[in-house]
Structures are given as structure tokens and as C-alpha cells.
Amino acid sequence: MPATFIRVIACAAVVMAAALAQANAQAETKLAAGLSWIADDGTVLTITAVAPNGQLTGTVTTQAGCDAKKPQPMTGWYYPAAAGGALAFSVNWESCNSVTTWSAQYSNATGSFRALWHLAIASAPVWNGIVAGSHLFVPQKK
């Protein structure tokens, strides 16, 4: 093969690699203020602020149960990493006498996260006073 042809192929490979890296960077969705996610049960998480130390503030809106469709204040924490990060957030359902905490691993590649949650009811300890589950949260389209 002529040396010129090999140089053209090498240059094309470099250009394609750079374009692929740029496309991957654009596809990543970092967790940030002003974004919302919707869970498979219709729960919406909206983050209004991310402090430099990782503290989150925002709202959580459920579609069923006590306080349905009423945004509730949320506070939490986010620890960023190269591919995403760890996050946890909690809501005090005042009119429901309960609290819920979610814990998740965030993916920059998909912009989504699967969260495990625990809801604890404010009452004397009973066998069903703590409920647990999981939800997949995906970015909500603007």
C-alpha cells in the first residue's frame, strides 16, 4: 500500500475517534439544577439547586397516595464520579406522618438512575411501619 493511502486512513481514523468522543460527551447528562426526572410510577423529582458540597434541594411530586400531585420539599446529597455518581434524597410528608428516602447510582451515560426507597410511618413500631421498593427515574423531557 502506498504511504499516502496509509496516512489518509490514519487521519480518517483520528477524525472519526474525535467525532465519536464528542458525540459521547454530548450524550452524557450530568446531574444538575434545573433538571427533572420521572419514575416508572409517575413520581417526579425536580432539582432546583446543587451546592458545591453536593447538597441537593428541590421537590418530589407523587401521583398517588397522601399529598398526591402536590410538590413536596426535597433535600439530599450527590457525590459525583467520572461515570455518574451516588445520590440520596429525602421527603418529609408532613400531612401523611411519614418520611421517604431514596438512594441511587446516577449514570451520566443515560441520565437515569434506579433508586431504592424506604418509607417510614410515624407511629408506634408495627410490622408494616416501613415499606420499601425501587423505581427507575429517567430524564423528563423539557
Buried (B, 14 or more C-beta within 10 A) or exposed (E): EEEEEEEEEEEEEEEEEEEEEEEEEEEEBEBEEEBBBBBEEEBBBBBBEBEEEBEBBBBBBBEEEEBEEEBBEBEBBBEBEEEBBBBBBBBBBEEBEBBBBBBBBBBBEEBBBBBBBBBBBEEEEEEEEEEEEEBBBEBBEE
